[in-house]
């Protein structure tokens, strides 16, 4: 994962933290700039099995 932190609290609430000031270069299409990504589906750090997440945070190339 790039620039994504996940925490599940005691009430089973998932919190995702992303630093919006970071950039990781252009997407594969070259149309957007990657800010954060799970790089595909990832397991959620949860006591429940089988929960997955997929996140991409990006902005337009000219933004």
N, C-alpha and C positions, 0 to 999 in steps of 0.2 A: 504494500500500500504506500501511496505517496501523499504525505501531508494530511492524513486522516487519523484521528484518534477516536476510538469508540469505548464507551464505558456503560455498563448496565448497573443501575443502582439496586438497592435492596427491594425496591418496589417494581422491579423488572421494567424500568424506564431506560430506553437506550438514548444516550446523548452522543452526538457526533460533533467533533471539533475540527474545524478547518481554518488554517491561517490564510486569509484572503490576500495577503501581501505577497505570497510566494507564487512563482511561475515555474513550470517544468518544460517549457518549449512548446512547439506546435504539435497539434494532433496529427494523426497519420494522414488525414485529408489535407492538412495545411490551412484549414479554414478557421481554426480556433486555437487559443492558447490554453493549455492545461494548467489548472490551479491545484487540483487534487483528484485522486482516483484510487479506487480499490483495486484497479487492474483486473477486472472481472469480478465474479461473485466470491465473497469471502464469508467464512463462518462468523457469526456474531458471538462475542464473549459472554455467553449466557448459560445459566444452569439448564435451560431447555435445549435439547438436541435438535439439530436439523434446521436451525434458523440461519438464513443466508441474507447477505446484503450486497448490492452493487451500486456504487455511487460514482458519478463523474461530475466535477465542478470545472467549468470552463468559461471563457469569455471570447467574444469575437476578436479576430486577428487585429482589427483596427481600433479596438476599444482602449 
